[in-house]
């Protein structure tokens, strides 16, 4: 197939609002169709056009969806009929034995023809047609150029997981998430209904699960999982929670079904079950010390879970049921008399084999209910049930092992498919969890690692993103973390690798953002936010600042006096050279409006290559920040503990002397410290002193500042600055007092760390 996207420049393909109605109009389809060709000519949908559908209920639903779209976007109230004719949009069910979701889309002088081997294929064809007729900013009239598409998904599992245990999402918010999946031709919605800090599904046999397990006490200065305690909705004090009734679930499952999305429920076991076990402690190993792990030696545990699953499968008709199975703390089993007896009776040697026993026993019951068990890759430990499917999240190693052993696998590695991770490096990004998964890293994801044997590759069902909600409380934030990364994932899972074109994807993405705006979706501008690199020319002692963004698109405008950039500000075209300190404020602009977050940094020049840093206490090699010049390399760490630019010292004070190499006229010294109580042992110093000297002997203190202890759990970057009268400086001494050990109220025990980064001077 000729790749027309490389033959025709994008701007010639996309003729937008200024074109005549007779000219062809085209907008890029996401995910990229696997076969598409163009012909000369165009067809206009007009008030005489009809929508031809079959008379079955499912066909009429699809016709009604298309009718509503054309009515809303072009005020065309088209007639639905079952009689074939010209000037029509025909939805034709072929019944041919093709891959699930296959469709064809033809536009010629007779009209539009969408042919699907199943109704699901017709639905996907309609999504492509909608994209040809959107966004509103580019498409004013329903004119379509002649083309022919023959398309089918590369992978059968194209999914996303939404966690509603940590933070409950109302029913309408869940539907909005499903809508976003549907427009991207995704077909699996993994619904994480149950975890340690919230039970979200009505179970008639065990009413306490929602009477109490769905609600938690809100405790001051503590995250939901810290000292978690179930309560009741109307209890005294602040209460958080919510759950879905069976009617709610039936409604959402039906809603997803209409969009050809399977809903896969997750009922967590044997770990992550504090909420359930605080309601029913008799199924814990120790009712006085509930660890969140079901007792594997108690037959009542299995009856309890089987009764729950019996109700769950009545609500979810699709073939898979997810049991979790991850991060199971096995100490409670090894100290439990009942579990010890179970291990003796079953000849089990360790906790891993007991976990395997637990999973295999539940798999037999799930299979008896005509469902397939799927779990996180920890279910491999101790031996995998013969029919189990593995969801590989700890990288791809578990998926490789399972596939090579003949098990079906869904690839869902945290890198790059955890959508709760940050997608941008700006300090202004909203709260996130863990690492950094940017847009194009998601686009490059390939579900089939080379280590999988050729005859076992069919066991890779596809891939899935996971959106955990420890830090995410609202639909607005959910959408921000999903979009546009879901757009990239959809193409990674739908389009054959040989048909992907990253540069063309970036062009199409601009139109997809307008579609999101039309739909009222919140999306991240992280891939458009400015980033930077600094280089230093030793010969002429000139610094050079390069600006860019991930997509390498959109204008970047900037100021050097700290003022906010506007459309009138200087356009970045070549690296910015400077020999004295600059205060950069840079912003990307799209369609005349700012997009993404600004880049606001002070870049110093006083260090050059002659400055040296003398450490009283050495930094930890694991957190070196880049070495001895990490604090003066013009690389600013972000609000993530895993950012490699942080330099860390445990227990001891941070004390350095900066030898500038020669005398400077200075009036400002500043640097950053980090704290993340929720996830690390890194805390702010208790006191910071900054002193300056001309000769390295006599120092003058310019800052002597106690630092307030903040129990805030979210990451903090504390900027410490000293402003003073301009004077000659050759040496700077900085001391930050480490608290030594973590306070009693901290979740962790042991040594406190100090993280610092980037000394700035001017």
Helices and strands as residue ranges (DSSP letters): H 4-7, H 10-13, E 36-44, E 50-52, H 57-74, E 79-81, E 88-93, E 103-108, E 111-116, H 119-132, E 143-151, E 157-163, H 171-183, E 188-192, E 194-195, E 198-199, G 204-206, H 208-211, E 215-217, E 239-241, H 246-257, E 262-269, H 274-279, G 281-283, H 299-315, E 320-324, H 331-334, H 337-345, H 351-368, E 372-376, G 377-380, E 389-392, H 397-404, E 409-411, H 414-417, H 439-443, G 454-459, E 460-467, H 475-482, H 485-494, G 497-499, H 502-519, G 526-528, E 531-537, E 542-548, E 555-559, E 570-571, E 576-578, E 582-590, E 593-603, E 612-615, G 621-623, G 630-632, E 647-650, E 654-675, E 687-693, E 699-706, E 716-737, E 753-761
